[in-house]
Each structure stands twice: as C-alpha cells, then as structure tokens.
Amino acid sequence: MIRECENERSTDSEHILLKKRMHRAEIYQNWIYIPRKIRRFFPLGSIVTVKVGERVMRMKINQYGYMSPETDLWDDFAKSINFDKHSDILVFVRHKDGSLEIRAEKR
C-alpha cells in the first residue's frame, strides 16, 4: 500500500515524500521497492545516505529500484527505527537541508 502525502504533516523543515507498507515479496527479500514518483531522491544504481533513527546509513538502490542497506544487516536497519516489517509503515522524509530520512510508523 502506497499513500501520497503531499499535505500530510509536512512542515517548513521537512516534507513527507511517501508512506509505504512492505509487500510480501519485499518482506521475503528484505528489500524496499522505491516507487517512480520518489526516484529522483533515490536514483537507480546509486548509494544514498539516509538517516535511520539515530544512525546514518548508506542504502544501495539496484537497477530495478529496490533498496537495502549497503554494509549493515537488515536487522540493524529495522532495530534502528523499531520497525516490524509485517505491520508497520515506512515514512520517507526529505528535510529542508536536502537530507533524507526513513522512519517507522506503528499501525
């Protein structure tokens, strides 16, 4: 499930790009699919620095638009934001300074 969040909880210092639940294939593979509408922030075949909880992680995006931690384990990513991939929602945020953040929202 993907929800467009143009006006929802956006402030002057941050803008919510997307809220997304993981699909069963993503859960199985431990990858996050990046939809086309936010790929300008997460270009294909690149490595992007993202704030995840209190940590800064490098996330790699493959040629098909799937993102995973570059050097860290998926469990480290999930623990950083207290994320349960079966029920929680990922929130992609862009800050005014251009930095990107991924948060977890409990259902």
N, C-alpha and C positions, 0 to 999 in steps of 0.2 A: 504494500500500500504506500503510495507516494502522495503527499499533500503539498500543494503550492502554498507558500507562506509569504506572500508579498507584504501584507499589512499586519500580520500576527506577531506581536511582541517585538517589533523592530523599533529600535531607538536610534538616536543620533550616533551613538558609539558602536552599535552593532546592527547587523542585518541578517535575519534568518533566511538562508537560501533554500532550505529543504528540510522536511521531516519525513522520515522513511522507516518502515519496518523491514526487517530482513526476510527475504523469500526463502523457502525451504532449501533451494539449491545453494543459496548464499550461506545458509546456516551449515549445511553439509561441508562446503568447501572452505569456510572461514574467510570469505571474500565479501566485499561490499561493492555492489554494482553502482556506478556513478551515472545517473541519467544525463541525457544530452543537454538538458537545459542548464546544468551547472558545470559542464565540462570545460568551460573557459577558465574556471578556477582550478580544475583538476585535469590538465591536458593528458591525452593518451601517450603512453610510453615515457612518462616522466616520473620524477620523485618530488613529492610535495611535503613541505614541513608544516605540520598541523599540531595545534595544542590539543592535548587529550587529557582532561583532568588537570592535574598539576604538572604533567610532563609535556615535553615537546618531542614528538615522534616524527620520523620520516616515513611517509607512506608511498609505496610504489603503485603506479597505475599501469596495468598492462595494455597491450594494443587493442583489447576488446572492451576496455572501460571498467575492469574490475580492480579494486583497490585492496591492499593488505599491508600490514607493517613490513618495512624493508628489512630490518635486522632483529626486531623484537618478536616475541611469540604472540600469537593471537590472544592467549590468556593474559599476557601483560597488558595488552590494549584494553581488554574487557575489564580487568581489575582496576585500571586507572580511572575509569568512569563508572564503575559499579554497574556494568552492563550485562543484562541477561538476554542473549540473542534470540530466545524463544518468545519473549513477550514485550521487551522494551522497544522504544522508538529512538532512532538516531536523529540528532538535530545537527545540521551543518550550519555554522555561523561564520559570517565574514565581518571582521571588525573594521572600524573606520581607518585604522592604520594599514589595512590590507591583509592582516594576518587571518588565518583560518583556524577554526576550532570545531571539534566534534564533541557533542555532549550526549548524554543518555537521558531520556525522559521516561519515567516509570508510568506504566498503564494502570 
